[in-house]
Amino acid sequence: MAVLGLRSLLLSHVEARLAVSGKYEDGGNHRGSVFRLRVGQAMIERDGLHDLYPEWADGSSAGAEIRKQELAHERRVSEYIRDLPFLWVRVDDGPSPDSRRAYLEQNLIALVSSYGNSSVDPRDSQWLGNHSRSDAILQSGLWNVNHVDEAYDPAFLDTLEEQMSKTTPI
């Protein structure tokens, strides 16, 4: 895949999480992003917004009326995500379970996860994830809970270093 194609793929992936344009501008769609779903649910728990957003997380799609009712909350989710630090590493292979990017993701998550361990780098008491209903998020300190209970392969650090040396800012 050409660099331009990778850059376009990365940007479209980010835009999908942030909903920077379209009918629900600055809103997004938590039914199309597990990350948005988890962040929004934690906000609902933290702020006691259950009555305002009773359909949040119900189903994989919603009609225009429900989407409009949830738009203010989707915007809060977008605002939260926009304020998160963002790091990308260039990996020039396509997504698949056996790809380098899958190998790196799996091992990075396993490395930084606190799941089942005392945390080397505990989350701040103000971290939104502390309000999650997900035990895996609470224990791991991560929004992405795939691989949080696995051991990492120390050899992946060499692969990560190699990929980082190929990465330039966008």
N, C-alpha and C positions, 0 to 999 in steps of 0.2 A: 504494500500500500504506500502510495506517495506521502511525503511529509505533509503536503497540503491536505490530503485526505485525512491523515491522522489528526491534524490540527482542527479540521472541520468537525471530525467525529468528537473530539474532546470538547470543543466549544458547544456543539449541539447537546452533548450530555450535560454539561454545566447549565446551559440555558433551560433544559428540561426540568432541572431541579429548582431553578430560580424563577422560571416563568417571566422572562423579561419583556415579553410582548404577547400579543394575541388577545382573544376575547376576554380572558381573565388576567389581564396584564398585572404584573407584580404579584400574582396570586399563586399559580401552580396547581398541581393536582396530586394530592397525597395518595390517591388510589392508583397512581402510576409510578410511585416512588416509595419504597419501603422506608427509606431514610426520612422523607418528609412526613410519612405516617407516624413514625416513632417520635420525631421531634414534636409534631403537633399534639400527639397523645400526651406526651410529658408536660407540655404547656397546659393542656386541659386539666391534667391532674394537679399541677402546681397551683393554678389559678382558680380551680373550682368551676370550670366552664362547662360541665357536663350538660346542664340544661340548655345552654346556648348552641351546643354542637352535638346533639344526641345521635346523629347519623355518622359522625366522624368514624372512619374506618369500616363502615358497613359496606361490604361488597366491593367489586372491582370497577364499578362505574356509578355515576349518579346523574340525574336529570339536571336541567338548567336551573330549576328553582332551588334545589339543594346546593348546587355549586355556588349560586349567588348568596345563599345564606351562609355558606362557609368561606366566602371570599375574604372577609376581614381576617379570619384566622389563618387562611392560606398566606395572606400577606405578612402576618406576624412570623410565620414559619420561614418565609423567604427572607425576611429581615434578619432573623436569627442566623440562617445559613450563610447569608452574605457576609456576616461579621466573623465567621469562622476562618481560621488560617487555612490556607490551601497550598498543597504541594503536589506537583505532578512529576512523574518519572517517565521518560520516553522508553517505550517498549514497542518495537516494530514487529509485532506479530498480531494476528487476529485473535479475537476472544474465543477461547475454547477451554474445556476442563484441563487440557494438557499443555496450555500455552505458558510462555514465560511470565506473562502478566498474572495469570492465575497462580502460578508458583510463588511469585513475589507477594501477591495479595495475601495468600494463605499464610505464608511464613511471617509477614509483617504483622498481621493480626495476631497470630499465635505468640510472637515475640513481645508485643506490648500489652497483651491481655493480662488482667489480674485475676481472671476466672479461676477459682479454686486455690488461689495463692494469696499471700499477703502482698500488697501492692508495693512495688519499688517506687512508683510514681503515682501516688493516690490522687484522685480527682479532688478538686476544690469542693468544699461543701456547697458552693453556689452553682455547681455544674447542673445544668438542666436534666441530664440523664438520671440524677438522683431521684427524680419524680416519676420515672418510668414504671410501668406495670411489669416490665420484662425483667425477670430474675437474671437473665444472661447479661443484659445491659448493666444492671446494678452491680453484679459481681465482676464483670470484665472491665467496666469503665469505658466501654466502646459502644458506639451506635451500631456498627456492623458486628453482628454476633456469629457470623459464620467463622468457624475455626477457632473460636475463643478458648475452647477446652482442649486444644491440641498442642502438642509440643512442636517447636520450630526446628527446622533443619539448619544448624549453624553454617553449612555450606552456602545457604542462600545469601549470606552477607556478601560473598564474593560476586554473586550475580547482581545483587543490588548495587554494589560499588561500580561494576562494569556498566550497568544501565544508567546510573547517575552521571558517569563520565561522558555519556552520549547525549545527555539532556542539556538543552539550552533554554533560557527563559522565552516565554511566548509574549 
